[in-house]
Amino acid sequence: MATQAIPLGEEKAIFRVCPVTRLRVDLAAERMIIANATAAVVFLLVGGIMGLLLALTRWEAIHLLPATWYYRLVTAHGFNMLVAWIVFFEAAGLYFGSTVLLNARLVSPRAAQAAFALMLLGALLVNAIVLAGHADVMFTAYVPLKAHPLFYLGIILFALGALTAVVLFFANIFVARLEGRYTGSVPLVVFGLATAAIIATYTLLSGAIAFIPAFFWSLGWLRTYDPGFYRNLFWGFGHPAQQINLAAMVAVWYALAAITVGATPINEKLCRLAFVLYILFINLGAAHHLLVDPGLSFAWKMFNTSYAMYLAVLGSLIHAFSIPAAVEVALRRQGYQRGLFEWLRRAPWQEPGFAALVVSMILFGWLGGVSGVIIGTEQLNMQFHNTLAVPGHFHATVVGGTTLAFMGLTYYLIPLIFRRELRLKRLATWQPYVFGLGMLLLILGFLFSGTLGVPRRHWGVFTTPAIFSSLIPEPARLSLALAGIGGIIAAIGGAMFVLVVLSSVLTGAAQEARSLRLVLADPADPPEATEIAHVEPRGTFLIMLAFLAFFILVYSRNWWLLGARGWLVH
């Protein structure tokens, strides 16, 4: 890493030394990491249960929930999974990165406590209002749909708490630099978290501009609120919120690669450049939600969905090569050098963090990334806009990618931060694979259904007399069933995660961490290993060629579908 830790001087903060990492941990920061991570897991559990009920409702053969509760849980599920679970965990990550990884102190524990209280109060308020039936407006809450004022107030309070945590993150880094806790640039993981925090600043401010007038409108203080104005501002919040997740997830990927195999980037400067590309261009990808809106110019749409998006995708492609390449080089240096893929066969597949890393990258890149580029292309967007393919895309990115990566890191926070023994290790080993399999089936079911024209958030495609029902082909029943089966398996994988975490935190032996790895011994050179000055990641290069071929094939197929589809224009 580019950072060198400097010995700490006299200060008010109380530190402990981690026996494994040798990093000094501010106990005040540790408490806030634990609080935010715990809240995150609780909201993950709540949102996951709601997600299972929704999946069993979209499965037409079961059709579990009545329409009222379906739309109610769509609203609550979206908030709990896309906002509460993710942002609470990211707040924990921001405190971890700006204090523990820098041997630094938490500048203002009281501000961190206030941020947590605001976020918790806001999240509870939103859930209470939604479940009480006063905010059946779904996650987007598009005007002129109007919710109870407390719904908007809850979102505003949550955003204010999150913004406070972001400001505190930057304050921690600034003070750490002033106090000489590090020299040079911050470590790459912290750099990635800083990227997420920069994007979060813009995102939260955009959300405030959207939701504060909506709050006044719901109170009757504003007579009207322009729907087009709201949609534009909302997607300055809604989609960039997922770009925060992207930057944080990539930072976690680098951390998991280092923890599980001792990987370091081949070219760290290039990795940092990729994060900078996110800052400059990734938020423009939010345009794909607005491509059918008449109020935006053709030039604006084309710029955002072509040149700007290409540079954002370039950043992701850099990370997509850099992380597997770093893993391959690390494993080859440990002696696994035969052929193209001995390093891959001998990788620590039983280690939950490594499994989470690989499955997360596959689901995010091969499904989420490719579908995102397709949906973000103006012409192709016409056949997928507001179909079930859109949830298929963001379930691949946010759930299959970000959530699974965060799950993987949580396993290591238990011994390192919670200072508890990880229980049910065999269950933890299998959990990423079970969750990943479930998400794979659900994502494919959603994507196939969207290709067949199944609408995004409709309660019953075949069971209601909607005019479009006769236009949906019968194979959509199979794709919706596939999604339902995937939802059940993913729920089992999520329950496995919650069980491991709760069992470890509540009943695990109180002890300091003993090693970085949880199931296997820490990576060490086998007897036949030799020192190699330069190792070429040939296997990763071949995998990347396969990915590019897959991308070209799927992308070209969708252009063919655009021309082959029969368009009904009235």
VEXVO-655130 format. One record per residue (C-alpha): residue number from 1; residue in three letters; z, y negated, x negated. Coordinates in nm, 3 decimals, decimal comma. Layout:
N
{NUM ALA {Z Y X}}
...
***
This chain:
570
{1 MET {0,000 0,000 0,000}}
{2 ALA {-0,050 -0,362 -0,102}}
{3 THR {0,317 -0,441 -0,041}}
{4 GLN {0,602 -0,406 -0,283}}
{5 ALA {0,951 -0,415 -0,135}}
{6 ILE {1,195 -0,657 -0,297}}
{7 PRO {1,569 -0,574 -0,316}}
{8 LEU {1,766 -0,741 -0,040}}
{9 GLY {2,010 -1,020 -0,104}}
{10 GLU {2,322 -1,123 0,082}}
{11 GLU {2,266 -1,187 0,454}}
{12 LYS {2,436 -1,140 0,787}}
{13 ALA {2,230 -0,838 0,893}}
{14 ILE {2,379 -0,492 0,846}}
{15 PHE {2,148 -0,233 0,695}}
{16 ARG {2,140 0,141 0,642}}
{17 VAL {1,917 0,326 0,397}}
{18 CYS {1,690 0,600 0,534}}
{19 PRO {1,737 0,903 0,304}}
{20 VAL {1,373 1,011 0,347}}
{21 THR {1,170 0,691 0,330}}
{22 ARG {1,428 0,498 0,122}}
{23 LEU {1,360 0,199 0,347}}
{24 ARG {1,646 -0,022 0,456}}
{25 VAL {1,686 -0,041 0,834}}
{26 ASP {1,846 -0,340 1,007}}
{27 LEU {2,082 -0,187 1,263}}
{28 ALA {2,010 -0,466 1,513}}
{29 ALA {1,638 -0,392 1,488}}
{30 GLU {1,712 -0,021 1,517}}
{31 ARG {1,894 -0,077 1,847}}
{32 MET {1,602 -0,274 1,989}}
{33 ILE {1,352 -0,009 1,877}}
{34 ILE {1,560 0,256 2,054}}
{35 ALA {1,596 0,046 2,371}}
{36 ASN {1,224 -0,030 2,402}}
{37 ALA {1,115 0,325 2,314}}
{38 THR {1,357 0,471 2,570}}
{39 ALA {1,233 0,238 2,844}}
{40 ALA {0,877 0,330 2,751}}
{41 VAL {0,940 0,703 2,799}}
{42 VAL {1,112 0,643 3,134}}
{43 PHE {0,814 0,446 3,268}}
{44 LEU {0,579 0,709 3,125}}
{45 LEU {0,764 0,971 3,329}}
{46 VAL {0,748 0,763 3,648}}
{47 GLY {0,383 0,672 3,600}}
{48 GLY {0,293 1,030 3,509}}
{49 ILE {0,440 1,167 3,833}}
{50 MET {0,240 0,909 4,025}}
{51 GLY {-0,073 1,004 3,832}}
{52 LEU {-0,033 1,370 3,926}}
{53 LEU {-0,002 1,278 4,295}}
{54 LEU {-0,316 1,064 4,270}}
{55 ALA {-0,514 1,339 4,096}}
{56 LEU {-0,419 1,583 4,370}}
{57 THR {-0,534 1,328 4,627}}
{58 ARG {-0,874 1,271 4,467}}
{59 TRP {-0,917 1,649 4,463}}
{60 GLU {-1,074 1,668 4,808}}
{61 ALA {-0,967 2,028 4,872}}
{62 ILE {-0,599 1,923 4,850}}
{63 HIS {-0,613 1,552 4,945}}
{64 LEU {-0,236 1,523 4,915}}
{65 LEU {-0,144 1,164 5,003}}
{66 PRO {-0,224 0,956 5,312}}
{67 ALA {-0,440 0,650 5,250}}
{68 THR {-0,150 0,402 5,254}}
{69 TRP {0,046 0,581 4,986}}
{70 TYR {-0,265 0,653 4,782}}
{71 TYR {-0,342 0,282 4,739}}
{72 ARG {0,025 0,204 4,691}}
{73 LEU {0,053 0,452 4,405}}
{74 VAL {-0,276 0,336 4,254}}
{75 THR {-0,106 -0,003 4,217}}
{76 ALA {0,220 0,134 4,077}}
{77 HIS {0,056 0,396 3,854}}
{78 GLY {-0,173 0,136 3,699}}
{79 PHE {0,117 -0,097 3,619}}
{80 ASN {0,353 0,170 3,486}}
{81 MET {0,097 0,343 3,264}}
{82 LEU {-0,131 0,059 3,155}}
{83 VAL {0,142 -0,203 3,117}}
{84 ALA {0,505 -0,084 3,120}}
{85 TRP {0,489 0,239 2,914}}
{86 ILE {0,240 0,102 2,664}}
{87 VAL {0,389 -0,245 2,613}}
{88 PHE {0,750 -0,125 2,583}}
{89 PHE {0,639 0,120 2,314}}
{90 GLU {0,433 -0,146 2,140}}
{91 ALA {0,735 -0,378 2,138}}
{92 ALA {0,929 -0,102 1,962}}
{93 GLY {0,639 -0,072 1,718}}
{94 LEU {0,636 -0,446 1,650}}
{95 TYR {1,007 -0,445 1,564}}
{96 PHE {0,962 -0,134 1,349}}
{97 GLY {0,666 -0,278 1,160}}
{98 SER {0,810 -0,625 1,101}}
{99 THR {1,156 -0,507 0,990}}
{100 VAL {1,177 -0,145 0,876}}
{101 LEU {0,842 -0,127 0,697}}
{102 LEU {0,915 -0,457 0,521}}
{103 ASN {1,282 -0,391 0,434}}
{104 ALA {1,351 -0,702 0,640}}
{105 ARG {1,592 -0,816 0,906}}
{106 LEU {1,548 -0,893 1,274}}
{107 VAL {1,550 -1,272 1,279}}
{108 SER {1,703 -1,313 1,625}}
{109 PRO {1,864 -1,011 1,789}}
{110 ARG {1,948 -1,225 2,092}}
{111 ALA {1,583 -1,319 2,140}}
{112 ALA {1,490 -0,950 2,117}}
{113 GLN {1,754 -0,866 2,377}}
{114 ALA {1,626 -1,144 2,605}}
{115 ALA {1,270 -1,017 2,567}}
{116 PHE {1,377 -0,665 2,660}}
{117 ALA {1,576 -0,790 2,961}}
{118 LEU {1,281 -0,994 3,090}}
{119 MET {1,041 -0,702 3,050}}
{120 LEU {1,278 -0,458 3,219}}
{121 LEU {1,356 -0,696 3,505}}
{122 GLY {0,986 -0,768 3,557}}
{123 ALA {0,890 -0,399 3,552}}
{124 LEU {1,163 -0,302 3,798}}
{125 LEU {1,071 -0,592 4,027}}
{126 VAL {0,702 -0,494 4,035}}
{127 ASN {0,786 -0,130 4,110}}
{128 ALA {1,034 -0,221 4,382}}
{129 ILE {0,792 -0,454 4,561}}
{130 VAL {0,501 -0,211 4,536}}
{131 LEU {0,697 0,092 4,656}}
{132 ALA {0,841 -0,116 4,941}}
{133 GLY {0,485 -0,166 5,065}}
{134 HIS {0,455 -0,538 4,994}}
{135 ALA {0,185 -0,522 4,726}}
{136 ASP {-0,087 -0,270 4,815}}
{137 VAL {-0,336 -0,469 4,608}}
{138 MET {-0,402 -0,212 4,333}}
{139 PHE {-0,374 -0,289 3,962}}
{140 THR {-0,631 -0,569 3,961}}
{141 ALA {-0,478 -0,753 4,262}}
{142 TYR {-0,811 -0,923 4,328}}
{143 VAL {-0,798 -1,240 4,534}}
{144 PRO {-0,815 -1,266 4,839}}
{145 LEU {-0,585 -0,959 4,849}}
{146 LYS {-0,238 -1,112 4,859}}
{147 ALA {0,087 -0,948 4,749}}
{148 HIS {0,447 -1,057 4,796}}
{149 PRO {0,540 -1,346 4,563}}
{150 LEU {0,793 -1,127 4,382}}
{151 PHE {0,507 -0,900 4,269}}
{152 TYR {0,347 -1,187 4,078}}
{153 LEU {0,686 -1,309 3,958}}
{154 GLY {0,763 -0,963 3,816}}
{155 ILE {0,437 -0,960 3,621}}
{156 ILE {0,503 -1,312 3,491}}
{157 LEU {0,856 -1,219 3,378}}
{158 PHE {0,728 -0,905 3,206}}
{159 ALA {0,456 -1,104 3,028}}
{160 LEU {0,708 -1,368 2,919}}
{161 GLY {0,930 -1,100 2,767}}
{162 ALA {0,634 -0,939 2,592}}
{163 LEU {0,521 -1,275 2,454}}
{164 THR {0,874 -1,333 2,322}}
{165 ALA {0,859 -1,000 2,138}}
{166 VAL {0,522 -1,099 1,988}}
{167 VAL {0,656 -1,435 1,867}}
{168 LEU {0,959 -1,258 1,719}}
{169 PHE {0,728 -1,018 1,536}}
{170 PHE {0,554 -1,308 1,361}}
{171 ALA {0,890 -1,477 1,293}}
{172 ASN {1,022 -1,159 1,128}}
{173 ILE {0,719 -1,140 0,899}}
{174 PHE {0,740 -1,510 0,812}}
{175 VAL {1,111 -1,496 0,730}}
{176 ALA {1,066 -1,174 0,534}}
{177 ARG {0,808 -1,350 0,318}}
{178 LEU {1,036 -1,650 0,267}}
{179 GLU {1,324 -1,421 0,166}}
{180 GLY {1,106 -1,229 -0,079}}
{181 ARG {1,114 -0,897 0,105}}
{182 TYR {0,751 -0,828 0,014}}
{183 THR {0,476 -0,970 -0,206}}
{184 GLY {0,104 -0,972 -0,150}}
{185 SER {-0,028 -0,865 0,187}}
{186 VAL {0,171 -0,668 0,441}}
{187 PRO {0,117 -0,290 0,454}}
{188 LEU {-0,192 -0,170 0,640}}
{189 VAL {0,010 -0,038 0,936}}
{190 VAL {0,181 -0,376 0,973}}
{191 PHE {-0,158 -0,547 0,938}}
{192 GLY {-0,284 -0,338 1,230}}
{193 LEU {0,021 -0,428 1,437}}
{194 ALA {-0,035 -0,795 1,349}}
{195 THR {-0,391 -0,758 1,481}}
{196 ALA {-0,249 -0,622 1,806}}
{197 ALA {-0,001 -0,912 1,822}}
{198 ILE {-0,274 -1,173 1,770}}
{199 ILE {-0,484 -1,021 2,048}}
{200 ALA {-0,171 -1,001 2,263}}
{201 THR {-0,110 -1,375 2,230}}
{202 TYR {-0,450 -1,458 2,378}}
{203 THR {-0,419 -1,183 2,637}}
{204 LEU {-0,078 -1,287 2,767}}
{205 LEU {-0,177 -1,653 2,787}}
{206 SER {-0,488 -1,560 2,984}}
{207 GLY {-0,273 -1,350 3,216}}
{208 ALA {-0,039 -1,644 3,268}}
{209 ILE {-0,332 -1,868 3,365}}
{210 ALA {-0,442 -1,603 3,617}}
{211 PHE {-0,109 -1,498 3,768}}
{212 ILE {0,087 -1,824 3,783}}
{213 PRO {-0,162 -1,983 4,026}}
{214 ALA {-0,168 -1,651 4,217}}
{215 PHE {0,213 -1,678 4,243}}
{216 PHE {0,185 -2,032 4,380}}
{217 TRP {-0,092 -1,919 4,618}}
{218 SER {0,125 -1,635 4,751}}
{219 LEU {0,404 -1,887 4,816}}
{220 GLY {0,164 -2,109 5,009}}
{221 TRP {0,179 -2,390 4,753}}
{222 LEU {-0,195 -2,351 4,693}}
{223 ARG {-0,413 -2,338 5,003}}
{224 THR {-0,696 -2,146 4,834}}
{225 TYR {-0,755 -1,960 4,510}}
{226 ASP {-1,113 -1,902 4,402}}
{227 PRO {-1,180 -1,524 4,366}}
{228 GLY {-1,440 -1,569 4,091}}
{229 PHE {-1,205 -1,789 3,889}}
{230 TYR {-0,927 -1,532 3,925}}
{231 ARG {-1,151 -1,236 3,828}}
{232 ASN {-1,269 -1,412 3,514}}
{233 LEU {-0,916 -1,495 3,406}}
{234 PHE {-0,776 -1,156 3,508}}
{235 TRP {-1,021 -0,972 3,284}}
{236 GLY {-0,926 -1,207 3,005}}
{237 PHE {-0,592 -1,031 3,048}}
{238 GLY {-0,672 -0,686 3,191}}
{239 HIS {-0,926 -0,556 2,942}}
{240 PRO {-0,793 -0,730 2,626}}
{241 ALA {-0,459 -0,570 2,713}}
{242 GLN {-0,631 -0,242 2,629}}
{243 GLN {-0,760 -0,393 2,304}}
{244 ILE {-0,397 -0,452 2,207}}
{245 ASN {-0,353 -0,081 2,263}}
{246 LEU {-0,659 -0,009 2,049}}
{247 ALA {-0,531 -0,202 1,749}}
{248 ALA {-0,179 -0,058 1,784}}
{249 MET {-0,318 0,294 1,827}}
{250 VAL {-0,530 0,269 1,511}}
{251 ALA {-0,224 0,146 1,321}}
{252 VAL {-0,034 0,452 1,451}}
{253 TRP {-0,324 0,676 1,341}}
{254 TYR {-0,289 0,549 0,985}}
{255 ALA {0,087 0,605 1,005}}
{256 LEU {0,051 0,963 1,135}}
{257 ALA {-0,206 1,045 0,865}}
{258 ALA {0,035 0,920 0,598}}
{259 ILE {0,335 1,102 0,746}}
{260 THR {0,172 1,440 0,806}}
{261 VAL {-0,060 1,482 0,503}}
{262 GLY {0,026 1,191 0,274}}
{263 ALA {-0,312 1,025 0,334}}
{264 THR {-0,394 0,679 0,203}}
{265 PRO {-0,715 0,490 0,289}}
{266 ILE {-1,004 0,525 0,047}}
{267 ASN {-1,086 0,155 0,079}}
{268 GLU {-0,799 -0,039 0,230}}
{269 LYS {-0,984 -0,372 0,217}}
{270 LEU {-1,258 -0,230 0,438}}
{271 CYS {-0,994 -0,106 0,685}}
{272 ARG {-0,845 -0,454 0,700}}
{273 LEU {-1,191 -0,600 0,761}}
{274 ALA {-1,230 -0,364 1,056}}
{275 PHE {-0,910 -0,503 1,207}}
{276 VAL {-1,043 -0,858 1,157}}
{277 LEU {-1,357 -0,759 1,350}}
{278 TYR {-1,128 -0,661 1,637}}
{279 ILE {-0,966 -1,004 1,635}}
{280 LEU {-1,299 -1,186 1,639}}
{281 PHE {-1,505 -0,974 1,877}}
{282 ILE {-1,315 -0,704 2,066}}
{283 ASN {-1,198 -0,922 2,355}}
{284 LEU {-1,557 -1,004 2,443}}
{285 GLY {-1,595 -0,642 2,550}}
{286 ALA {-1,409 -0,736 2,868}}
{287 ALA {-1,741 -0,866 2,995}}
{288 HIS {-1,839 -0,525 3,130}}
{289 HIS {-1,606 -0,577 3,427}}
{290 LEU {-1,795 -0,895 3,518}}
{291 LEU {-2,156 -0,789 3,469}}
{292 VAL {-2,229 -0,775 3,842}}
{293 ASP {-2,061 -1,109 3,914}}
{294 PRO {-2,315 -1,378 4,008}}
{295 GLY {-2,120 -1,671 3,864}}
{296 LEU {-2,182 -1,587 3,500}}
{297 SER {-2,510 -1,661 3,322}}
{298 PHE {-2,750 -1,397 3,197}}
{299 ALA {-2,723 -1,537 2,843}}
{300 TRP {-2,342 -1,503 2,848}}
{301 LYS {-2,363 -1,144 2,970}}
{302 MET {-2,624 -1,045 2,713}}
{303 PHE {-2,437 -1,201 2,420}}
{304 ASN {-2,110 -1,034 2,508}}
{305 THR {-2,260 -0,692 2,578}}
{306 SER {-2,489 -0,684 2,276}}
{307 TYR {-2,425 -0,878 1,956}}
{308 ALA {-2,051 -0,931 2,005}}
{309 MET {-1,991 -0,575 2,117}}
{310 TYR {-2,188 -0,433 1,824}}
{311 LEU {-1,949 -0,596 1,576}}
{312 ALA {-1,643 -0,474 1,766}}
{313 VAL {-1,786 -0,121 1,770}}
{314 LEU {-1,853 -0,151 1,397}}
{315 GLY {-1,480 -0,200 1,343}}
{316 SER {-1,403 0,118 1,535}}
{317 LEU {-1,668 0,313 1,341}}
{318 ILE {-1,508 0,204 1,013}}
{319 HIS {-1,170 0,338 1,126}}
{320 ALA {-1,334 0,652 1,268}}
{321 PHE {-1,462 0,737 0,920}}
{322 SER {-1,175 0,597 0,714}}
{323 ILE {-0,892 0,798 0,870}}
{324 PRO {-1,050 1,148 0,863}}
{325 ALA {-1,184 1,072 0,514}}
{326 ALA {-0,834 0,981 0,396}}
{327 VAL {-0,701 1,304 0,545}}
{328 GLU {-0,974 1,510 0,379}}
{329 VAL {-0,917 1,352 0,038}}
{330 ALA {-0,541 1,402 0,064}}
{331 LEU {-0,578 1,770 0,154}}
{332 ARG {-0,845 1,834 -0,112}}
{333 ARG {-0,611 1,686 -0,373}}
{334 GLN {-0,350 1,935 -0,257}}
{335 GLY {-0,589 2,213 -0,362}}
{336 TYR {-0,795 2,284 -0,049}}
{337 GLN {-1,133 2,224 -0,212}}
{338 ARG {-1,353 2,522 -0,125}}
{339 GLY {-1,661 2,447 0,084}}
{340 LEU {-1,698 2,168 0,331}}
{341 PHE {-1,408 2,250 0,562}}
{342 GLU {-1,133 2,447 0,388}}
{343 TRP {-0,925 2,129 0,403}}
{344 LEU {-0,972 2,124 0,780}}
{345 ARG {-0,882 2,492 0,826}}
{346 ARG {-0,571 2,455 0,610}}
{347 ALA {-0,457 2,130 0,771}}
{348 PRO {-0,105 2,126 0,924}}
{349 TRP {-0,214 2,210 1,279}}
{350 GLN {0,140 2,316 1,373}}
{351 GLU {0,274 1,968 1,295}}
{352 PRO {0,289 1,776 1,626}}
{353 GLY {0,200 1,445 1,464}}
{354 PHE {-0,115 1,585 1,305}}
{355 ALA {-0,219 1,757 1,628}}
{356 ALA {-0,163 1,433 1,821}}
{357 LEU {-0,366 1,241 1,562}}
{358 VAL {-0,669 1,471 1,578}}
{359 VAL {-0,674 1,524 1,955}}
{360 SER {-0,620 1,152 2,014}}
{361 MET {-0,911 1,060 1,786}}
{362 ILE {-1,143 1,313 1,952}}
{363 LEU {-1,066 1,201 2,307}}
{364 PHE {-1,077 0,833 2,219}}
{365 GLY {-1,390 0,842 2,003}}
{366 TRP {-1,613 1,112 2,146}}
{367 LEU {-1,539 1,036 2,512}}
{368 GLY {-1,374 0,694 2,538}}
{369 GLY {-1,574 0,516 2,271}}
{370 VAL {-1,914 0,651 2,373}}
{371 SER {-1,854 0,591 2,744}}
{372 GLY {-1,726 0,241 2,663}}
{373 VAL {-2,047 0,145 2,485}}
{374 ILE {-2,250 0,281 2,778}}
{375 ILE {-2,046 0,096 3,040}}
{376 GLY {-2,054 -0,217 2,826}}
{377 THR {-2,435 -0,225 2,817}}
{378 GLU {-2,556 -0,455 3,093}}
{379 GLN {-2,845 -0,240 3,219}}
{380 LEU {-2,650 0,090 3,207}}
{381 ASN {-2,349 -0,074 3,367}}
{382 MET {-2,539 -0,099 3,696}}
{383 GLN {-2,512 0,274 3,758}}
{384 PHE {-2,144 0,307 3,664}}
{385 HIS {-1,983 -0,016 3,780}}
{386 ASN {-1,696 0,056 4,020}}
{387 THR {-1,758 0,431 4,007}}
{388 LEU {-1,505 0,692 3,896}}
{389 ALA {-1,671 0,685 3,552}}
{390 VAL {-1,479 0,364 3,475}}
{391 PRO {-1,134 0,532 3,513}}
{392 GLY {-1,285 0,822 3,317}}
{393 HIS {-1,353 0,582 3,032}}
{394 PHE {-1,011 0,417 3,022}}
{395 HIS {-0,826 0,745 3,069}}
{396 ALA {-1,006 0,861 2,754}}
{397 THR {-0,904 0,548 2,564}}
{398 VAL {-0,560 0,455 2,698}}
{399 VAL {-0,427 0,798 2,795}}
{400 GLY {-0,614 1,047 2,579}}
{401 GLY {-0,619 0,807 2,285}}
{402 THR {-0,331 0,558 2,285}}
{403 THR {-0,073 0,754 2,486}}
{404 LEU {-0,117 1,073 2,284}}
{405 ALA {-0,098 0,882 1,955}}
{406 PHE {0,224 0,713 2,071}}
{407 MET {0,362 1,052 2,176}}
{408 GLY {0,291 1,187 1,828}}
{409 LEU {0,472 0,899 1,659}}
{410 THR {0,771 0,933 1,895}}
{411 TYR {0,849 1,277 1,753}}
{412 TYR {0,907 1,116 1,411}}
{413 LEU {1,106 0,822 1,546}}
{414 ILE {1,364 1,067 1,683}}
{415 PRO {1,496 1,175 1,339}}
{416 LEU {1,407 0,851 1,155}}
{417 ILE {1,536 0,590 1,404}}
{418 PHE {1,737 0,772 1,673}}
{419 ARG {1,886 0,989 1,394}}
{420 ARG {1,880 1,300 1,609}}
{421 GLU {1,756 1,648 1,537}}
{422 LEU {1,422 1,722 1,702}}
{423 ARG {1,480 2,001 1,952}}
{424 LEU {1,224 2,247 2,095}}
{425 LYS {0,994 2,224 1,795}}
{426 ARG {0,762 2,502 1,918}}
{427 LEU {0,716 2,312 2,244}}
{428 ALA {0,642 1,996 2,046}}
{429 THR {0,379 2,185 1,845}}
{430 TRP {0,189 2,290 2,158}}
{431 GLN {0,237 1,971 2,357}}
{432 PRO {-0,053 1,764 2,212}}
{433 TYR {-0,295 2,050 2,273}}
{434 VAL {-0,183 2,108 2,634}}
{435 PHE {-0,186 1,737 2,715}}
{436 GLY {-0,519 1,693 2,537}}
{437 LEU {-0,680 1,983 2,726}}
{438 GLY {-0,564 1,843 3,059}}
{439 MET {-0,694 1,497 2,976}}
{440 LEU {-1,026 1,642 2,857}}
{441 LEU {-1,082 1,811 3,193}}
{442 LEU {-0,967 1,507 3,391}}
{443 ILE {-1,187 1,269 3,189}}
{444 LEU {-1,494 1,491 3,219}}
{445 GLY {-1,430 1,530 3,592}}
{446 PHE {-1,410 1,153 3,634}}
{447 LEU {-1,718 1,085 3,421}}
{448 PHE {-1,929 1,347 3,601}}
{449 SER {-1,808 1,220 3,938}}
{450 GLY {-1,901 0,865 3,845}}
{451 THR {-2,247 0,977 3,738}}
{452 LEU {-2,287 1,127 4,085}}
{453 GLY {-2,187 0,796 4,245}}
{454 VAL {-1,826 0,871 4,348}}
{455 PRO {-1,654 0,532 4,398}}
{456 ARG {-1,373 0,428 4,171}}
{457 ARG {-1,073 0,390 4,398}}
{458 HIS {-1,170 0,529 4,738}}
{459 TRP {-0,911 0,745 4,913}}
{460 GLY {-1,146 1,007 5,056}}
{461 VAL {-1,512 1,035 4,962}}
{462 PHE {-1,598 1,328 5,190}}
{463 THR {-1,319 1,295 5,447}}
{464 THR {-1,390 0,945 5,580}}
{465 PRO {-1,691 0,818 5,776}}
{466 ALA {-1,787 0,566 5,504}}
{467 ILE {-2,160 0,494 5,493}}
{468 PHE {-2,186 0,601 5,129}}
{469 SER {-2,033 0,945 5,193}}
{470 SER {-2,371 1,092 5,285}}
{471 LEU {-2,511 0,965 4,954}}
{472 ILE {-2,264 1,157 4,739}}
{473 PRO {-2,405 1,500 4,641}}
{474 GLU {-2,201 1,813 4,702}}
{475 PRO {-2,152 1,890 4,327}}
{476 ALA {-1,909 1,596 4,327}}
{477 ARG {-1,660 1,826 4,499}}
{478 LEU {-1,660 2,044 4,186}}
{479 SER {-1,623 1,751 3,946}}
{480 LEU {-1,333 1,612 4,153}}
{481 ALA {-1,171 1,957 4,149}}
{482 LEU {-1,215 1,966 3,770}}
{483 ALA {-1,035 1,631 3,747}}
{484 GLY {-0,755 1,760 3,971}}
{485 ILE {-0,706 2,072 3,757}}
{486 GLY {-0,706 1,854 3,447}}
{487 GLY {-0,445 1,628 3,605}}
{488 ILE {-0,216 1,925 3,664}}
{489 ILE {-0,250 2,049 3,304}}
{490 ALA {-0,202 1,696 3,166}}
{491 ALA {0,111 1,657 3,380}}
{492 ILE {0,246 1,979 3,228}}
{493 GLY {0,175 1,841 2,881}}
{494 GLY {0,345 1,515 2,970}}
{495 ALA {0,647 1,703 3,105}}
{496 MET {0,664 1,898 2,777}}
{497 PHE {0,678 1,568 2,586}}
{498 VAL {0,950 1,421 2,807}}
{499 LEU {1,150 1,745 2,785}}
{500 VAL {1,135 1,748 2,404}}
{501 VAL {1,231 1,381 2,380}}
{502 LEU {1,517 1,394 2,630}}
{503 SER {1,649 1,722 2,490}}
{504 SER {1,647 1,580 2,137}}
{505 VAL {1,796 1,241 2,221}}
{506 LEU {2,063 1,371 2,460}}
{507 THR {2,159 1,706 2,304}}
{508 GLY {2,018 1,700 1,951}}
{509 ALA {2,261 1,703 1,663}}
{510 ALA {2,340 1,356 1,528}}
{511 GLN {2,207 1,360 1,172}}
{512 GLU {2,001 1,165 0,926}}
{513 ALA {1,636 1,257 0,878}}
{514 ARG {1,582 1,529 0,617}}
{515 SER {1,206 1,522 0,572}}
{516 LEU {0,900 1,339 0,702}}
{517 ARG {0,746 1,649 0,858}}
{518 LEU {0,916 1,811 1,155}}
{519 VAL {0,788 2,170 1,167}}
{520 LEU {0,635 2,238 0,825}}
{521 ALA {0,759 2,150 0,479}}
{522 ASP {0,654 1,813 0,339}}
{523 PRO {0,306 1,827 0,179}}
{524 ALA {0,314 1,945 -0,178}}
{525 ASP {0,047 2,049 -0,426}}
{526 PRO {-0,007 2,429 -0,422}}
{527 PRO {0,001 2,605 -0,760}}
{528 GLU {-0,377 2,604 -0,796}}
{529 ALA {-0,408 2,232 -0,725}}
{530 THR {-0,567 2,019 -0,993}}
{531 GLU {-0,569 1,649 -1,049}}
{532 ILE {-0,901 1,505 -0,934}}
{533 ALA {-0,986 1,149 -1,019}}
{534 HIS {-1,248 1,116 -0,746}}
{535 VAL {-1,287 1,324 -0,431}}
{536 GLU {-1,581 1,285 -0,195}}
{537 PRO {-1,507 1,336 0,177}}
{538 ARG {-1,819 1,547 0,232}}
{539 GLY {-1,681 1,725 0,536}}
{540 THR {-1,594 1,399 0,708}}
{541 PHE {-1,943 1,267 0,638}}
{542 LEU {-2,093 1,569 0,816}}
{543 ILE {-1,855 1,524 1,111}}
{544 MET {-1,960 1,160 1,137}}
{545 LEU {-2,327 1,261 1,142}}
{546 ALA {-2,249 1,502 1,427}}
{547 PHE {-2,069 1,222 1,614}}
{548 LEU {-2,361 0,983 1,572}}
{549 ALA {-2,602 1,251 1,695}}
{550 PHE {-2,380 1,308 1,999}}
{551 PHE {-2,365 0,934 2,065}}
{552 ILE {-2,744 0,893 2,044}}
{553 LEU {-2,799 1,191 2,274}}
{554 VAL {-2,556 1,072 2,544}}
{555 TYR {-2,668 0,709 2,517}}
{556 SER {-3,035 0,806 2,549}}
{557 ARG {-2,961 1,036 2,843}}
{558 ASN {-2,804 0,748 3,033}}
{559 TRP {-3,107 0,529 2,976}}
{560 TRP {-3,318 0,814 3,115}}
{561 LEU {-3,088 0,840 3,417}}
{562 LEU {-3,125 0,467 3,476}}
{563 GLY {-3,499 0,509 3,522}}
{564 ALA {-3,488 0,844 3,700}}
{565 ARG {-3,226 0,747 3,958}}
{566 GLY {-3,347 0,658 4,304}}
{567 TRP {-3,220 0,308 4,384}}
{568 LEU {-3,150 0,222 4,749}}
{569 VAL {-3,207 -0,149 4,792}}
{570 HIS {-3,163 -0,304 5,136}}
***
